[in-house]
Amino acid sequence: MMGQEDRAAPAAVIDDAPRLPIESFLVRGNDFLIAGCEDVFVMQAPHTHSQIELNYLFEGRVTYAHAGQRAVLEAGDLALFWGAIPHQSVAVEPGTRYVCLYMPLEMFLGAPVGEPLRSTVLEGGLVVAEEPERFDPAMMRRIRAEWLTSRDMRLLDLLAEEVVLLLRRLDVTGWRDLLAGQHGEGRTMAGAMPRKLLQMTRFIAENSHRPITVGDVAEAAGLHPNYAMTRFRAALGMTIANYIMRHRMMAAQSLLLSTRKDIATIAFEVGFGSVSQFHRSFQSHFACTPATFRKRVR
């Protein structure tokens, strides 16, 4: 297996490990969330979801089948990969425990990390920290516990920001792709991350602040709009229009929390044609007005 020469062979795996139905591993929706279960189970089959996934192993060892290859994570490893790549835990040491975080794709695309890391993840890599000791297990347990128990929106928003900081630390302190042994910029893994889909998501990330249509997104990838919509929904579980709206909503949340700009200014900056349209969309997504959201969180 490429990228694993410097790792010891896995200990004996448990053939009789608990096996959960595939439905137990499906992530509903596309939101930021942290899994409630710490135990790692052998999965019956590969699965996919649209979020970016981070796994931090507290103890034990797990072997993943990922994009047709296998990779081993050990205690202390912080791993990062895109859930749209079929993945499966195929061997688990007894007592293996982890924290599993799911980040919306648009949140990852907006994170201030380098292009090599972003491209490696979106093209099918399985990234691990080069210096795992830089990531504190006590902090990871605290993030998980606070997410599962708190109802304070200010704290929940802070936890999401902490996860983005984890990405930045990973990018700055060093990482490697277990499936390639290196992380050369622009590495392509055929069949892992469709190039056309990557072009569409990047176009949306870079242009959602202005009026864009499904036709604009399809044209950016050189696809017919109907075909673009079919491929997009199959891969991400939502329409192009819904994805554009989610991207704008996340941008609006960020501006409401981090600036004192008035709501009309924010509405136009994130791509809405009118303040009333912005209010309706925000109310639909978050069950409160932008002003109420800002007041509640602050």
Buried (B, 14 or more C-beta within 10 A) or exposed (E): EEBBEEBEEBEEBBEEBEEBEEEEBEBEEBEBBBBEEBEBBBBEEBBBBBBBBBBBBBBBBBBBBBBEBBBBBBBBBBBBBBBBBBBBBBBBBEEBBBBBBBBBBBBBBBBEBEEBBBBBBBBBBBBBBEEBEBBEBEEBBEBBEBBEEEEEBEEBBBBBEBBBEBBBBBBEBEBBBBBBEEBEEEBEBEEBBBEBBBBBBBBBBEBBBEEBEBEBBBBBBEBEBEEBBEBBBEBBBBEBBBBBBBBBBBBBBBBBBEEEEEBEEBBBBBBBEEBEEBBEBBBEBBEBBBEEBBEEBE
